[in-house]
Amino acid sequence: MKKIIIWLTVFLITFFIMSCEDKPNDVDRTAKAKFIVIDTSGTLDIDQKTNLRLFKNGTVTFFSRDYGESFKFKTDENGILYADGLLASHYTISVNHQISEAFSVFGSKEKDIYGSQNEVDTIYLRGMPSSAVIINEIYAAGPVNNVYYMFDLFVELYNNSDEVQYLDGNIIYRCSKKDNEPSGIITASDGNTYVRVIYAFQFPGTPGGKQYPIQPYEFVVVAGDAVDHRQAVSTSIDLSNAQWEFYNKQSTDIDVPNVPNVENILSKTTTDFLIGLTNDAVIISSGKKGVRMEGTDAMIDLSTVLDGVQYMSNPIFTRKLDGRVDAGTAGIGIPSYSGKSMERVVLDKSNPKKHSDTNNSTVDFGVNDKPTPGYQGNPIQ
Protein backbone atom coordinates (compact mmCIF):
# COMPACT_ATOMS: atom_id res chain seq x y z
CA MET A 1 0.00 0.00 0.00
CA LYS A 2 2.88 2.39 0.87
CA LYS A 3 4.47 1.75 -2.54
CA ILE A 4 1.23 2.64 -4.29
CA ILE A 5 0.88 5.88 -2.33
CA ILE A 6 4.53 6.84 -2.99
CA TRP A 7 4.18 6.05 -6.70
CA LEU A 8 0.96 8.09 -6.95
CA THR A 9 2.58 11.04 -5.17
CA VAL A 10 5.59 10.98 -7.51
CA PHE A 11 3.26 10.74 -10.53
CA LEU A 12 1.19 13.73 -9.43
CA ILE A 13 4.27 15.86 -8.73
CA THR A 14 5.78 14.95 -12.12
CA PHE A 15 2.49 15.69 -13.89
CA PHE A 16 2.26 19.07 -12.15
CA ILE A 17 5.82 20.00 -13.13
CA MET A 18 5.30 18.94 -16.74
CA SER A 19 2.05 20.89 -16.90
CA CYS A 20 3.78 24.01 -15.65
CA GLU A 21 6.49 23.61 -18.26
CA ASP A 22 3.91 23.26 -21.05
CA LYS A 23 1.90 26.35 -20.17
CA PRO A 24 3.05 28.77 -17.46
CA ASN A 25 0.23 30.01 -15.30
CA ASP A 26 1.90 33.12 -13.93
CA VAL A 27 0.31 36.44 -14.77
CA ASP A 28 3.23 38.79 -14.11
CA ARG A 29 3.06 40.31 -17.63
CA THR A 30 6.73 39.78 -18.44
CA ALA A 31 6.33 37.99 -21.78
CA LYS A 32 7.72 39.79 -24.84
CA ALA A 33 7.88 39.24 -28.60
CA LYS A 34 8.88 40.98 -31.84
CA PHE A 35 7.14 40.82 -35.20
CA ILE A 36 7.54 42.33 -38.63
CA VAL A 37 4.30 42.74 -40.60
CA ILE A 38 4.55 42.40 -44.39
CA ASP A 39 1.82 42.90 -46.99
CA THR A 40 1.73 40.29 -49.78
CA SER A 41 -1.35 41.68 -51.56
CA GLY A 42 0.53 44.38 -53.45
CA THR A 43 -1.64 47.03 -51.80
CA LEU A 44 0.67 48.85 -49.39
CA ASP A 45 3.54 51.03 -50.59
CA ILE A 46 6.98 49.50 -51.09
CA ASP A 47 9.57 50.49 -48.50
CA GLN A 48 12.61 51.80 -50.42
CA LYS A 49 15.13 50.47 -47.88
CA THR A 50 13.89 46.88 -47.72
CA ASN A 51 11.93 46.58 -50.98
CA LEU A 52 9.10 45.12 -48.89
CA ARG A 53 5.54 46.30 -48.47
CA LEU A 54 5.67 46.98 -44.74
CA PHE A 55 2.68 47.58 -42.50
CA LYS A 56 3.82 50.79 -40.83
CA ASN A 57 2.23 52.50 -37.81
CA GLY A 58 -0.62 50.01 -37.85
CA THR A 59 -2.56 48.29 -35.08
CA VAL A 60 -2.03 44.61 -34.23
CA THR A 61 -4.29 42.77 -31.77
CA PHE A 62 -3.12 39.98 -29.46
CA PHE A 63 -5.86 37.78 -27.99
CA SER A 64 -5.15 35.30 -25.18
CA ARG A 65 -7.58 32.40 -25.14
CA ASP A 66 -6.12 31.27 -21.79
CA TYR A 67 -7.15 34.48 -20.03
CA GLY A 68 -9.81 35.88 -22.36
CA GLU A 69 -7.92 39.18 -22.68
CA SER A 70 -6.77 41.19 -25.68
CA PHE A 71 -3.86 43.60 -26.09
CA LYS A 72 -3.16 46.12 -28.87
CA PHE A 73 0.21 47.27 -30.16
CA LYS A 74 1.38 49.38 -33.09
CA THR A 75 4.09 48.73 -35.61
CA ASP A 76 6.77 51.37 -36.07
CA GLU A 77 8.12 53.11 -39.20
CA ASN A 78 9.97 49.92 -40.11
CA GLY A 79 6.92 47.70 -39.82
CA ILE A 80 8.30 46.22 -36.59
CA LEU A 81 6.07 45.47 -33.63
CA TYR A 82 7.48 45.31 -30.10
CA ALA A 83 4.98 43.57 -27.84
CA ASP A 84 5.80 43.59 -24.14
CA GLY A 85 3.94 43.37 -20.86
CA LEU A 86 2.13 40.27 -22.11
CA LEU A 87 0.71 37.47 -20.05
CA ALA A 88 2.46 34.15 -20.62
CA SER A 89 -0.08 32.53 -22.94
CA HIS A 90 -1.03 31.22 -26.35
CA TYR A 91 -2.09 34.11 -28.61
CA THR A 92 -4.13 34.70 -31.72
CA ILE A 93 -2.39 37.68 -33.34
CA SER A 94 -4.37 39.52 -36.00
CA VAL A 95 -4.32 42.52 -38.30
CA ASN A 96 -7.21 43.95 -40.31
CA HIS A 97 -6.47 47.22 -42.06
CA GLN A 98 -9.25 48.84 -44.08
CA ILE A 99 -8.00 50.14 -47.42
CA SER A 100 -11.36 51.19 -48.84
CA GLU A 101 -15.07 50.56 -48.34
CA ALA A 102 -14.75 47.27 -50.21
CA PHE A 103 -11.19 46.07 -49.52
CA SER A 104 -8.86 45.41 -46.61
CA VAL A 105 -5.57 43.66 -45.90
CA PHE A 106 -5.71 40.97 -43.29
CA GLY A 107 -3.43 38.47 -41.57
CA SER A 108 -3.25 36.37 -38.43
CA LYS A 109 -0.88 34.07 -36.59
CA GLU A 110 -1.12 31.60 -33.71
CA LYS A 111 1.83 31.71 -31.32
CA ASP A 112 2.88 30.65 -27.82
CA ILE A 113 4.49 33.58 -26.01
CA TYR A 114 5.69 32.38 -22.63
CA GLY A 115 8.86 34.42 -22.09
CA SER A 116 11.10 37.00 -23.70
CA GLN A 117 11.45 36.14 -27.40
CA ASN A 118 14.17 38.17 -29.09
CA GLU A 119 13.97 36.73 -32.60
CA VAL A 120 11.74 38.58 -35.07
CA ASP A 121 8.73 36.59 -36.24
CA THR A 122 6.68 37.50 -39.34
CA ILE A 123 2.99 38.18 -39.94
CA TYR A 124 2.00 38.18 -43.61
CA LEU A 125 -0.98 40.18 -44.84
CA ARG A 126 -3.15 39.34 -47.82
CA GLY A 127 -5.95 41.24 -49.50
CA MET A 128 -9.57 40.42 -48.98
CA PRO A 129 -12.88 42.05 -49.95
CA SER A 130 -14.85 43.66 -47.15
CA SER A 131 -18.53 42.83 -47.05
CA ALA A 132 -21.12 45.53 -46.56
CA VAL A 133 -23.59 43.00 -45.12
CA ILE A 134 -22.36 41.76 -41.73
CA ILE A 135 -23.66 39.74 -38.81
CA ASN A 136 -24.38 42.43 -36.21
CA GLU A 137 -25.96 40.57 -33.30
CA ILE A 138 -26.41 36.95 -32.24
CA TYR A 139 -28.75 35.90 -29.46
CA ALA A 140 -28.30 32.22 -28.64
CA ALA A 141 -28.00 31.94 -24.84
CA GLY A 142 -31.72 31.70 -24.11
CA PRO A 143 -33.72 33.72 -21.59
CA VAL A 144 -33.45 33.43 -17.83
CA ASN A 145 -35.57 30.36 -17.08
CA ASN A 146 -35.47 26.90 -15.52
CA VAL A 147 -37.39 24.97 -18.18
CA TYR A 148 -34.58 24.97 -20.80
CA TYR A 149 -36.39 27.30 -23.19
CA MET A 150 -34.03 28.48 -25.95
CA PHE A 151 -36.22 28.87 -29.02
CA ASP A 152 -36.07 32.68 -29.06
CA LEU A 153 -32.73 32.85 -30.86
CA PHE A 154 -32.08 35.25 -33.71
CA VAL A 155 -29.33 36.41 -36.05
CA GLU A 156 -29.35 40.11 -36.87
CA LEU A 157 -27.80 41.33 -40.13
CA TYR A 158 -26.71 44.90 -40.84
CA ASN A 159 -25.85 46.90 -43.94
CA ASN A 160 -22.64 48.57 -42.81
CA SER A 161 -22.46 50.81 -45.88
CA ASP A 162 -24.17 53.83 -47.41
CA GLU A 163 -25.37 51.88 -50.46
CA VAL A 164 -28.30 49.50 -50.92
CA GLN A 165 -27.29 45.83 -50.69
CA TYR A 166 -29.29 42.71 -51.54
CA LEU A 167 -29.93 39.47 -49.67
CA ASP A 168 -31.05 37.46 -52.71
CA GLY A 169 -29.75 33.89 -52.44
CA ASN A 170 -27.56 34.63 -49.42
CA ILE A 171 -27.13 31.65 -47.09
CA ILE A 172 -26.76 31.60 -43.30
CA TYR A 173 -24.79 28.64 -41.99
CA ARG A 174 -24.02 26.93 -38.74
CA CYS A 175 -20.38 25.83 -38.96
CA SER A 176 -18.84 22.49 -38.08
CA LYS A 177 -15.47 20.75 -37.74
CA LYS A 178 -14.05 17.28 -37.23
CA ASP A 179 -12.18 16.27 -34.09
CA ASN A 180 -8.84 15.82 -35.86
CA GLU A 181 -8.91 19.24 -37.51
CA PRO A 182 -7.62 22.53 -36.03
CA SER A 183 -10.67 24.30 -37.43
CA GLY A 184 -13.55 23.75 -39.83
CA ILE A 185 -11.69 25.53 -42.64
CA ILE A 186 -10.08 22.81 -44.74
CA THR A 187 -8.57 22.05 -48.14
CA ALA A 188 -10.80 19.58 -49.98
CA SER A 189 -9.93 16.94 -52.56
CA ASP A 190 -10.22 19.47 -55.40
CA GLY A 191 -7.49 21.63 -53.85
CA ASN A 192 -9.83 24.51 -52.94
CA THR A 193 -10.44 25.91 -49.47
CA TYR A 194 -13.81 25.30 -47.84
CA VAL A 195 -15.63 25.83 -44.55
CA ARG A 196 -17.42 22.85 -43.06
CA VAL A 197 -21.09 23.51 -42.28
CA ILE A 198 -23.90 21.59 -40.66
CA TYR A 199 -26.89 23.88 -41.35
CA ALA A 200 -27.64 25.96 -44.45
CA PHE A 201 -30.69 28.25 -44.62
CA GLN A 202 -31.10 30.37 -47.75
CA PHE A 203 -32.88 33.61 -48.56
CA PRO A 204 -35.17 33.43 -51.60
CA GLY A 205 -34.03 34.74 -54.97
CA THR A 206 -30.93 34.18 -57.06
CA PRO A 207 -27.47 35.13 -55.76
CA GLY A 208 -26.65 38.49 -57.26
CA GLY A 209 -30.33 39.35 -57.72
CA LYS A 210 -32.03 42.53 -56.56
CA GLN A 211 -35.43 41.50 -55.20
CA TYR A 212 -34.63 41.64 -51.48
CA PRO A 213 -32.85 44.89 -50.58
CA ILE A 214 -31.31 45.84 -47.28
CA GLN A 215 -31.08 49.62 -47.04
CA PRO A 216 -27.98 51.54 -45.92
CA TYR A 217 -27.43 51.07 -42.18
CA GLU A 218 -30.57 48.93 -41.90
CA PHE A 219 -30.99 46.11 -39.37
CA VAL A 220 -32.59 42.84 -40.51
CA VAL A 221 -33.62 40.24 -37.93
CA VAL A 222 -33.85 36.56 -38.85
CA ALA A 223 -35.70 34.84 -36.00
CA GLY A 224 -35.79 31.19 -35.08
CA ASP A 225 -39.54 31.71 -34.71
CA ALA A 226 -41.02 35.14 -35.39
CA VAL A 227 -43.42 35.17 -32.43
CA ASP A 228 -43.71 36.89 -29.07
CA HIS A 229 -41.73 34.43 -26.97
CA ARG A 230 -42.80 36.18 -23.78
CA GLN A 231 -46.05 34.24 -24.11
CA ALA A 232 -44.08 31.07 -23.37
CA VAL A 233 -41.46 32.45 -20.96
CA SER A 234 -41.98 35.88 -19.43
CA THR A 235 -38.25 36.65 -19.38
CA SER A 236 -37.94 36.07 -23.12
CA ILE A 237 -38.30 38.58 -26.00
CA ASP A 238 -40.79 39.63 -28.63
CA LEU A 239 -39.69 38.60 -32.12
CA SER A 240 -43.06 39.08 -33.81
CA ASN A 241 -41.62 42.07 -35.70
CA ALA A 242 -38.72 40.12 -37.22
CA GLN A 243 -38.35 40.67 -40.96
CA TRP A 244 -37.46 37.02 -41.67
CA GLU A 245 -37.83 33.61 -40.06
CA PHE A 246 -35.74 30.46 -40.29
CA TYR A 247 -37.93 27.63 -41.57
CA ASN A 248 -37.41 23.94 -42.29
CA LYS A 249 -40.12 22.02 -44.14
CA GLN A 250 -38.52 18.77 -42.97
CA SER A 251 -39.25 19.50 -39.31
CA THR A 252 -42.21 20.26 -37.10
CA ASP A 253 -41.14 23.91 -37.17
CA ILE A 254 -44.00 26.42 -37.15
CA ASP A 255 -44.37 28.68 -40.18
CA VAL A 256 -45.58 32.07 -38.99
CA PRO A 257 -47.97 33.60 -41.55
CA ASN A 258 -46.89 36.78 -43.38
CA VAL A 259 -43.23 36.43 -42.31
CA PRO A 260 -40.98 35.47 -45.25
CA ASN A 261 -38.80 32.39 -44.79
CA VAL A 262 -35.10 31.73 -44.88
CA GLU A 263 -35.36 28.04 -45.73
CA ASN A 264 -33.26 24.96 -45.06
CA ILE A 265 -31.53 23.62 -48.19
CA LEU A 266 -29.74 20.56 -46.72
CA SER A 267 -31.70 17.31 -46.94
CA LYS A 268 -29.94 15.87 -43.88
CA THR A 269 -31.08 18.76 -41.62
CA THR A 270 -34.36 17.83 -39.94
CA THR A 271 -34.58 20.58 -37.31
CA ASP A 272 -35.13 24.31 -37.22
CA PHE A 273 -32.06 26.58 -37.27
CA LEU A 274 -30.48 25.90 -33.88
CA ILE A 275 -27.06 27.02 -32.64
CA GLY A 276 -25.15 26.31 -29.44
CA LEU A 277 -26.08 28.28 -26.36
CA THR A 278 -22.46 29.01 -25.42
CA ASN A 279 -20.19 27.87 -28.26
CA ASP A 280 -20.69 27.93 -32.03
CA ALA A 281 -19.88 29.73 -35.27
CA VAL A 282 -22.25 31.38 -37.74
CA ILE A 283 -21.48 32.45 -41.32
CA ILE A 284 -23.36 34.33 -44.01
CA SER A 285 -22.26 33.75 -47.61
CA SER A 286 -23.24 35.12 -51.01
CA GLY A 287 -24.56 31.68 -51.96
CA LYS A 288 -22.95 32.01 -55.39
CA LYS A 289 -21.23 28.62 -55.31
CA GLY A 290 -23.85 26.84 -53.21
CA VAL A 291 -22.97 23.91 -50.95
CA ARG A 292 -20.44 21.23 -51.88
CA MET A 293 -21.11 17.70 -50.63
CA GLU A 294 -18.39 15.09 -50.05
CA GLY A 295 -20.29 12.05 -48.89
CA THR A 296 -22.38 13.33 -46.01
CA ASP A 297 -20.05 16.26 -45.34
CA ALA A 298 -21.31 19.71 -46.36
CA MET A 299 -18.95 22.60 -47.05
CA ILE A 300 -18.89 26.00 -48.74
CA ASP A 301 -16.21 27.74 -50.75
CA LEU A 302 -14.28 30.14 -48.53
CA SER A 303 -14.37 32.80 -51.25
CA THR A 304 -18.16 33.14 -50.89
CA VAL A 305 -18.07 34.06 -47.18
CA LEU A 306 -19.38 37.56 -46.49
CA ASP A 307 -18.99 37.46 -42.73
CA GLY A 308 -18.49 34.96 -39.93
CA VAL A 309 -18.60 35.06 -36.14
CA GLN A 310 -17.08 32.57 -33.71
CA TYR A 311 -18.55 32.81 -30.21
CA MET A 312 -17.93 30.96 -26.96
CA SER A 313 -18.59 31.70 -23.32
CA ASN A 314 -15.21 30.24 -22.34
CA PRO A 315 -12.13 30.85 -24.53
CA ILE A 316 -10.82 27.31 -23.93
CA PHE A 317 -13.62 25.82 -26.05
CA THR A 318 -12.77 24.38 -29.47
CA ARG A 319 -12.83 26.83 -32.37
CA LYS A 320 -14.60 26.18 -35.66
CA LEU A 321 -13.20 29.21 -37.52
CA ASP A 322 -9.68 30.55 -37.84
CA GLY A 323 -8.20 33.90 -38.81
CA ARG A 324 -9.30 33.59 -42.43
CA VAL A 325 -12.87 34.32 -41.27
CA ASP A 326 -12.70 35.33 -37.60
CA ALA A 327 -9.44 35.70 -35.69
CA GLY A 328 -11.15 36.37 -32.37
CA THR A 329 -14.07 35.32 -30.23
CA ALA A 330 -17.39 36.95 -29.38
CA GLY A 331 -19.58 36.16 -26.40
CA ILE A 332 -16.88 35.60 -23.79
CA GLY A 333 -18.56 35.33 -20.39
CA ILE A 334 -22.14 34.78 -21.64
CA PRO A 335 -23.50 31.73 -19.79
CA SER A 336 -26.46 29.69 -20.99
CA TYR A 337 -29.93 30.94 -20.04
CA SER A 338 -28.60 34.36 -19.12
CA GLY A 339 -30.75 36.43 -21.51
CA LYS A 340 -27.61 38.14 -22.86
CA SER A 341 -26.63 38.70 -26.48
CA MET A 342 -23.43 39.52 -28.35
CA GLU A 343 -23.41 42.57 -30.63
CA ARG A 344 -20.94 44.59 -32.67
CA VAL A 345 -19.61 47.78 -31.19
CA VAL A 346 -19.67 51.15 -32.94
CA LEU A 347 -16.42 51.80 -34.80
CA ASP A 348 -16.34 55.54 -34.15
CA LYS A 349 -18.66 57.31 -31.72
CA SER A 350 -18.64 60.32 -34.02
CA ASN A 351 -20.14 58.07 -36.73
CA PRO A 352 -22.40 55.64 -34.83
CA LYS A 353 -23.79 54.09 -38.02
CA LYS A 354 -20.46 52.43 -38.83
CA HIS A 355 -19.94 49.23 -36.87
CA SER A 356 -16.58 47.64 -36.16
CA ASP A 357 -15.56 44.94 -38.66
CA THR A 358 -11.93 43.87 -38.28
CA ASN A 359 -12.57 40.11 -38.73
CA ASN A 360 -11.67 39.74 -35.06
CA SER A 361 -14.76 39.27 -32.91
CA THR A 362 -12.81 39.89 -29.73
CA VAL A 363 -12.39 43.47 -30.91
CA ASP A 364 -15.62 43.83 -32.86
CA PHE A 365 -18.16 42.48 -30.36
CA GLY A 366 -19.42 43.32 -26.90
CA VAL A 367 -22.12 41.92 -24.63
CA ASN A 368 -25.66 43.22 -24.14
CA ASP A 369 -27.49 42.47 -20.90
CA LYS A 370 -30.62 42.10 -23.04
CA PRO A 371 -31.01 41.39 -26.77
CA THR A 372 -31.74 44.34 -29.06
CA PRO A 373 -33.42 42.86 -32.18
CA GLY A 374 -33.77 45.46 -34.91
CA TYR A 375 -31.76 48.23 -33.27
CA GLN A 376 -28.31 48.93 -31.86
CA GLY A 377 -27.77 48.41 -28.15
CA ASN A 378 -24.82 49.51 -26.06
CA PRO A 379 -22.64 46.41 -25.92
CA ILE A 380 -19.87 46.36 -23.33
CA GLN A 381 -16.56 44.81 -24.34
N, C-alpha and C positions, 0 to 999 in steps of 0.2 A: 504493500500500500504506500509506504514511504517513497519507493522508487517512482511510482506513478505520479505522486504529488510533486516530487522534485522535477520529473520530466515535464509535467504540465507547466510548472512555474518557469522553467527554462524556455519552453516553447512560447509562452505568452510574452516573456521579456524580449526574446528574439523577434517575435512578430511585431511588437511595439517599436523596436529600434528600426526594423526594416521599413515599417510604415512611415516613421518620421523621416527616414532618408528619402523615401519616394516623394513625399509631399510635405514640406515643412508646414507647421501650423502656427508659426509665430506671426504676429501682426505688427512688427516693429517698423514697417515701411522703410526697409533698407535695400530692397531689391532695385537694381538698375539695369538699363539696356540701351543700346544704340541701334538706330535704323537709318537707312537711306531709302527714300521713297522715289521710285522711278516710273514715269509714265511710258507705257508701251503702245498707246493708242495713236500716237502721232499728233495729239491735241495740244499739249503744253509746249511752250517755247524751248528750243534747244539751248542748253547752257554752253557758252563758247569755250569755257575752260575744260569741261569734261566731255563735250559732245553728247551729253545725255539730256533727256527731257526730265528735268528734276522738278519735284513737287515742292516749291519753295513757300515758306511762310504759311503753310496750310495745317489744318487741324487733323489730328489723328486720335482716335478713341480706343482706349484699352478697357476691355470688360472682363472682370474676374468672375467666372462661374462659381468658384469656391466660396466667395464672399458676397456675390450679388452686387458688386460695386463697379462703377466705371470711372475712368480718369481720362482727362484730355490734355494733350501736349501739342506743341506746334513745331514744325520743321523750321530750320533756319534758312539763310540765303543760299546755303549749299545743299539744301534738300535733306539735311541731317536732322534727326530727331534724337534728343537726349531725354530719356524717360527715367526719372528717379523718384524716390519716395514711394515706390510701389510696394504693395503687399506681396509676399512670396506666394505665387499662385500660377495657375494656368490661365492664359489670356487669349481672348479673341481680339485681335488688333485690326481695326478697319478704318478705311478712308472712303468718303463719298464727297466729291467736289463737283458742284453744279457748274457746268459750262454755259448752258443755255436752258431755256424752258423745256427743251426736248432731249437734252444730252448731258451726261455727266461722266466723270472718270471715277472708277471704283476699284478697290482692292482690299483684300483681307489676308490675315495670317494667323495661324494657331501657334502659340509658343508658351513653353514653360519658362517662367522667369522667377527663379528661386534665390538668386544672389546677385552679385555685381558682375555683369557680362560686358567685357570690354571690346569684344569683336563687334564689327558692324554687320548687322543682318540687313536683308533687303525686302522691301514690300514693293511689288509690281502692280501698277495700275493699268486697267484696260478701260476702253470706252463702252458705254452702255446707254441705250435710250432711256429716258425718264418718262414714266407714264403719267398722264394727267389724271386718270382714274385710279384712285388708291383705296385701300381698305382703311377706313378712318376709326371705326370702333368695333370691338367684338365683345359681346356679352355672352358668356358661356358658363359662369360659375353657378347660376341658379339663385333664386331668392332665398332669403332667410326662412327656413322651414324645417320641419322634422319628418316630412313624409316623402322626401327624396324627389320633389318636384323640380324638374329642370327643362321643361318644354318651352320656356319663354325666351330661348336664345335668339339672337339676331346678329347679322353682319351688316354693318353700315358702310356704304361706299360714299365717296366724295370726289367731286370734280375739282381738282386742285389747280385749275387754270382759269383763264379769262375767256376761253373759247368753248363753244358747245362740243360735247363729246357724245358718243353713242355706245349703248350697251348691247346692240344687236349681236347675238351669237356668243357673247362673252360667257365664260364658264367659271363657276366657283367650285373649288376643290377642297376636299379634306386630304391632307398629305399622309404618306405612309413611308415606312422603311423596313428593311429586313434586319434581323439581329446581327448579322455579320458585316453590316455596312456602317461606315461612319456617319452617313446621312442618307436621306432618300433621293439625293441627286446622284445619278449614276450614268455610266457610259454603257449603252446597250449594244447588242450584237451588230447593229448597222454602223457603229462608230460614232453616233450622235449622242448628245447629252440630254438626259430626260429627268423628270421629277416623278417619283412614284406617287400614285394617288389611290385613294380607296373610295372616295365619293366624287361624283361629277354632276353638277346641276347647272343647266344651261338656260340663259335668257332666250326668248324667241327671236326669230329673225336670222339673217345670214351675217356671219362675221364680216365686218366692213360696211354693213348696211346702215341706213339712217332713219329707221322707224322709231327707235326708242332712245330719245335724247336725254342727256343729263346736263342741265344748264350749268354755266360757270358758277363755281362755289356752291353747288347744290348738294344736299345730303339725300341719299337714297337708302332706305331701310329694307333689307330682305329678312323677313321674320320666319322663324321655324313654323309658327302658326300665327296668322294675323288676326288675333282675337284679344280681348281684354282678359289677360291672365289673372287679374285680381279677383275675377269671379271664382277661380279655383283656389288660389292662395292669396290672401290679402296683402302679403308683403311683395307680391310680384308686380308686374308692369303692364301697362296698356299698350298693346301692339296693333290695335284695330285700325290705326291710321298708317300702317306700313304700306309702302308703295308696291312691294312685291312679297311673294310668299314661296318658300321652298315647298315643292310638292312631288310626291312619288306615287305614281299610279300602281306600283307593285306592292304597296303597303296599305295599311288601314288608315293612313294619314287623312285628316280632314281637308277638304278643299273649300276654303272660305269663298262664298260668292262675291263677285265683283272685284276680287283682288287678283291681278295677273300672276301667273305661276313662273317660277324658275324651276324647271323640271329635271328630274333624274334621267340620265342618259346611259347609265351602266346597268346591264341586265342582271348583274350579280348583286346589286344593291337593293335590298328589300325593306329598307327602313326610311324614315324621313331623314333630312339632313341633321345629323347629330355630330357634335364635336366634344372632345374631352372637357370636363369641368375645370381641370387645372393644368393640362399639358396637351398641346396639339399644335398643328400648323395649318393655316388656311391660305389659299392662293386664288387669285383671279387671273385668268388668261384671256387673250383675244379670241381663243377658240378657232383660230385660223387653220391649225393643223390637227384639230380634233384630239382624240385619245388613241394611243397606240396600245395594242394588246400583245403581250408575249405569254402565251398560255392563259393563265388566269390573272396575270399581273397587268395592271393598268398603269400607264405612264403618259406624260405629256412632254412635248418638246420644250426645252428650257427657253428657247428663243421666243416663245409665245407668252411667257409670264409677264403680266403687267405689274403685279405687286404680290408680295407674300409676307405673312407675319407668323413668326414662331412665338408661342407664348407658353409659359410654365410658371407655376407658383413657386417652385423651388429650382434654382439654377443647376442642381445636380441631375435633374431629369435628362433623359436621352433626347437629343435634338433630331429633328426630321429635315431641317433646312441648314445650309451652310452659307458662307458669305456671298455666294453667287446670287442669293435671293434675299437673305436676311442674316446679317452678321451678329445681331444681338438677340435680345429676348424681351418680350413684353409680358406684362402680368405678374411680375415677381411680387410675391407676398399676397396674392389673391387666393384665399382658401375656397374650397367648395362650399356652396350654399351660404355665401356671404353677401349676395346682392350687389357685388361690385363689378365694374366693367373696366376694360382697358381702352384707352382712346389716345389718338395722336395729340401732341401738344402744338401750340401755335408757334410757327417758326420765328416770327418777329412781332412783338406786341404792337408795333406801329402799323403793322399790316396783318390784322388778325384773320383775314381770309386765307392766308397762305399757311398751310400746315406742314410740319417738319417731315421730310422724306429723304433720309440719308441711307436707306437700306440697312439701318441698324436700329432695331426696335427698342433697344435699351435707351437710346438717345431720343427716338421719335415718340415713344409712348409713355403715358402716365396712367394713373389709376383714378377712376371716379368712384366715390362712395355709392353712387346710384347711377344706373344706366341713363344715357341721354339720347334716346332714339330720335333721329331727325333734327338734332341741333347739337351745337358744340358745348360741352361742359367745361369744367375747369380742372382737368386732370393734374394730379400731383405726381411728380417724378420721384 
